[in-house]
Amino acid sequence: MTNTDLSLLLYVRKLLAKSGISTSIPRVTHRAGSILKDPHTGRNYKRRRDCYVMRVSPMDLLPFARKIGFSIERKKRVLPSLGDSFETPDCLID
């Protein structure tokens, strides 16, 4: 999960922990002021805020997929490789 809002990631981390899903501590991946080049247009943009990443533990990826799920199609396509007993959850998030 990536986001520029550290407090949001920490809140999500706490909610996932309550569901028994462990994550890494959010860490900075891109600093504010660094340059982002748009791969489609080639234009350069200056990042305004730090960008953080938080990862779900590999051991908890299947429980995450079962309990939370994904709304992004490319991530949904990977789910069958996680396990034969996977069922799509009612609640889906990015």
Backbone bond lengths (Angstrom), bond angles and torsions (degrees), N, CA, C in turn:
res aa  C-N    CA-C-N  psi(-1)  N-CA   C-N-CA  omega(-1)  CA-C   N-CA-C  phi
1 M - - - 1.434 - - 1.517 108.12 -
2 T 1.312 115.83 134.38 1.454 119.91 176.17 1.517 109.27 -123.80
3 N 1.326 115.35 147.79 1.448 120.78 179.37 1.514 108.45 -167.51
4 T 1.328 116.58 158.24 1.459 120.42 175.53 1.525 111.45 -93.94
5 D 1.314 117.03 -5.65 1.464 121.93 -179.19 1.535 109.59 -101.32
6 L 1.329 115.82 97.95 1.469 120.95 -177.74 1.524 111.47 -61.09
7 S 1.322 117.36 -40.67 1.468 119.53 -178.55 1.527 111.04 -63.73
8 L 1.335 117.73 -34.64 1.464 120.89 176.73 1.525 110.69 -65.20
9 L 1.326 116.94 -44.78 1.471 119.89 178.57 1.524 111.39 -62.12
10 L 1.324 117.21 -40.08 1.468 120.15 178.72 1.529 111.02 -65.24
11 Y 1.327 116.60 -37.08 1.466 120.96 176.98 1.533 110.52 -65.83
12 V 1.321 117.25 -45.74 1.470 121.53 178.32 1.524 109.74 -62.15
13 R 1.326 115.93 -39.56 1.476 120.13 178.23 1.525 110.92 -59.45
14 K 1.328 115.86 -42.03 1.465 120.62 179.23 1.531 110.62 -65.45
15 L 1.326 117.41 -42.78 1.465 120.75 178.50 1.529 111.68 -63.42
16 L 1.333 116.25 -42.15 1.465 119.52 178.43 1.523 110.93 -64.79
17 A 1.324 117.23 -38.83 1.469 120.75 178.25 1.529 110.76 -61.53
18 K 1.332 116.63 -38.07 1.467 120.25 177.40 1.521 111.54 -64.32
19 S 1.333 116.36 -25.39 1.470 121.26 177.47 1.522 111.88 -91.37
20 G 1.336 116.76 4.32 1.458 120.75 178.41 1.513 113.99 82.78
21 I 1.329 117.54 17.43 1.467 121.98 -179.22 1.524 108.40 -108.43
22 S 1.330 116.19 121.13 1.463 119.51 -178.66 1.526 110.59 -94.13
23 T 1.329 114.31 148.28 1.464 121.81 -179.63 1.521 109.01 -134.11
24 S 1.318 114.65 165.99 1.455 119.56 173.21 1.528 108.56 -75.92
25 I 1.317 116.09 163.66 1.456 121.05 172.58 1.525 107.00 -72.64
26 P 1.338 118.31 134.59 1.468 118.85 179.02 1.529 110.96 -57.82
27 R 1.340 115.91 138.03 1.462 120.69 178.55 1.522 109.29 -135.36
28 V 1.323 115.32 155.50 1.466 121.08 -178.51 1.528 109.41 -73.40
29 T 1.339 115.90 130.54 1.462 120.49 175.08 1.518 111.24 -106.64
30 H 1.336 116.77 -33.12 1.464 121.68 179.57 1.522 108.32 -138.83
31 R 1.312 116.17 128.14 1.460 121.35 -179.51 1.523 111.59 -82.71
32 A 1.343 114.82 147.75 1.460 120.39 172.77 1.525 108.01 -57.93
33 G 1.313 115.72 139.82 1.454 120.43 -179.12 1.519 113.73 95.05
34 S 1.342 116.87 -15.88 1.466 118.85 178.32 1.534 109.01 -76.08
35 I 1.308 115.31 162.55 1.460 120.99 -174.79 1.529 110.77 -97.52
36 L 1.332 115.03 135.17 1.465 122.94 175.32 1.518 107.36 -113.89
37 K 1.326 117.38 124.38 1.460 121.22 177.03 1.516 108.96 -99.50
38 D 1.332 117.21 120.82 1.454 122.68 178.74 1.526 108.50 -68.23
39 P 1.355 118.05 119.75 1.467 119.92 -177.04 1.526 113.76 -68.23
40 H 1.322 117.44 -19.87 1.463 120.57 -178.25 1.527 112.50 -87.48
41 T 1.331 116.19 -40.91 1.461 119.74 -175.84 1.519 113.24 -103.15
42 G 1.341 116.34 -20.33 1.460 120.19 -176.40 1.518 113.29 80.65
43 R 1.320 117.08 0.24 1.475 121.04 179.85 1.524 110.35 -74.40
44 N 1.315 115.73 148.89 1.461 122.03 177.40 1.521 109.93 -100.96
45 Y 1.319 115.61 139.04 1.450 122.50 178.07 1.520 108.89 -128.71
46 K 1.317 116.37 144.37 1.461 121.56 176.92 1.530 108.09 -95.56
47 R 1.326 116.27 124.02 1.467 120.16 179.35 1.530 109.35 -67.58
48 R 1.324 115.44 136.07 1.465 120.72 -178.89 1.525 112.60 -91.16
49 R 1.343 116.19 -25.01 1.468 120.17 -176.37 1.521 109.77 -134.66
50 D 1.323 116.12 157.07 1.463 120.29 172.47 1.528 108.24 -63.72
51 C 1.321 116.61 146.63 1.457 122.29 176.46 1.528 108.15 -113.09
52 Y 1.323 116.57 131.64 1.460 122.94 -176.39 1.527 110.47 -112.06
53 V 1.327 115.07 151.85 1.457 120.80 174.66 1.529 108.52 -125.84
54 M 1.325 114.94 143.47 1.464 121.95 175.84 1.524 105.63 -137.58
55 R 1.293 117.09 130.78 1.465 121.03 -175.52 1.536 111.06 -114.15
56 V 1.328 114.80 142.42 1.461 121.18 173.96 1.522 106.80 -77.24
57 S 1.318 116.58 137.79 1.459 121.98 178.26 1.527 109.61 -57.33
58 P 1.348 117.63 136.04 1.473 119.64 178.75 1.533 113.08 -54.22
59 M 1.326 116.43 -34.75 1.469 119.61 179.47 1.526 111.70 -69.18
60 D 1.335 116.80 -22.04 1.466 120.61 -178.16 1.520 112.74 -103.88
61 L 1.312 118.01 8.55 1.459 120.38 -178.00 1.529 111.99 -65.70
62 L 1.314 117.79 -44.10 1.462 120.34 178.60 1.532 111.28 -65.80
63 P 1.354 119.17 -46.66 1.467 118.16 175.12 1.537 112.34 -59.21
64 F 1.340 117.25 -36.95 1.465 120.56 176.76 1.527 109.75 -61.56
65 A 1.325 116.55 -46.78 1.462 120.63 -179.32 1.526 111.19 -62.73
66 R 1.319 117.26 -38.22 1.472 121.03 -179.09 1.525 111.74 -71.37
67 K 1.346 116.33 -45.02 1.467 120.64 -174.76 1.521 113.26 -82.41
68 I 1.323 116.67 -37.24 1.465 121.10 -172.25 1.521 111.11 -108.52
69 G 1.328 116.65 -56.21 1.458 121.40 179.33 1.521 113.07 88.11
70 F 1.326 114.99 -173.62 1.454 122.69 -178.38 1.521 109.01 -135.90
71 S 1.325 116.95 148.45 1.460 120.40 172.55 1.522 111.17 -106.70
72 I 1.327 118.00 -11.77 1.457 122.43 179.43 1.527 108.79 -82.61
73 E 1.330 116.33 125.09 1.461 122.02 -174.27 1.528 113.22 -56.94
74 R 1.330 118.65 -44.43 1.464 120.05 -177.67 1.527 111.02 -63.09
75 K 1.325 117.60 -30.43 1.462 120.35 177.27 1.528 110.86 -76.62
76 K 1.321 116.46 -36.58 1.460 120.27 177.31 1.525 110.97 -61.79
77 R 1.335 117.21 -36.64 1.464 120.50 -178.43 1.525 112.31 -65.81
78 V 1.319 118.14 -23.35 1.465 122.44 -179.70 1.532 110.90 -80.87
79 L 1.317 117.61 -21.63 1.465 121.28 -174.50 1.519 114.90 -54.19
80 P 1.330 120.54 -41.84 1.470 118.62 179.72 1.527 113.51 -58.68
81 S 1.311 118.07 -27.47 1.462 119.72 179.50 1.524 112.04 -76.75
82 L 1.337 117.26 -10.76 1.464 120.72 179.97 1.517 112.27 -79.18
83 G 1.300 117.09 -27.44 1.466 118.94 -179.20 1.512 110.91 170.72
84 D 1.314 115.94 150.93 1.459 121.27 -177.09 1.521 112.71 -71.83
85 S 1.336 116.97 -25.55 1.454 119.38 -174.14 1.525 113.09 -94.31
86 F 1.330 117.28 16.52 1.456 118.85 -178.56 1.519 111.15 -71.45
87 E 1.342 114.80 135.62 1.458 121.36 174.16 1.523 107.93 -126.15
88 T 1.322 117.53 141.85 1.454 121.37 -179.73 1.512 109.88 -66.92
89 P 1.327 117.96 127.94 1.474 120.82 179.67 1.517 111.57 -75.96
90 D 1.332 116.31 164.61 1.455 121.62 178.01 1.525 110.98 -72.19
91 C 1.323 116.08 -33.81 1.461 121.54 -176.76 1.528 108.91 -102.30
92 L 1.326 117.35 124.90 1.454 121.30 -178.85 1.521 110.01 -120.15
93 I 1.354 117.48 137.18 1.456 121.69 174.23 1.503 109.24 -131.99
94 D 1.338 116.54 166.77 1.469 121.78 175.54 1.502 110.11 -74.22
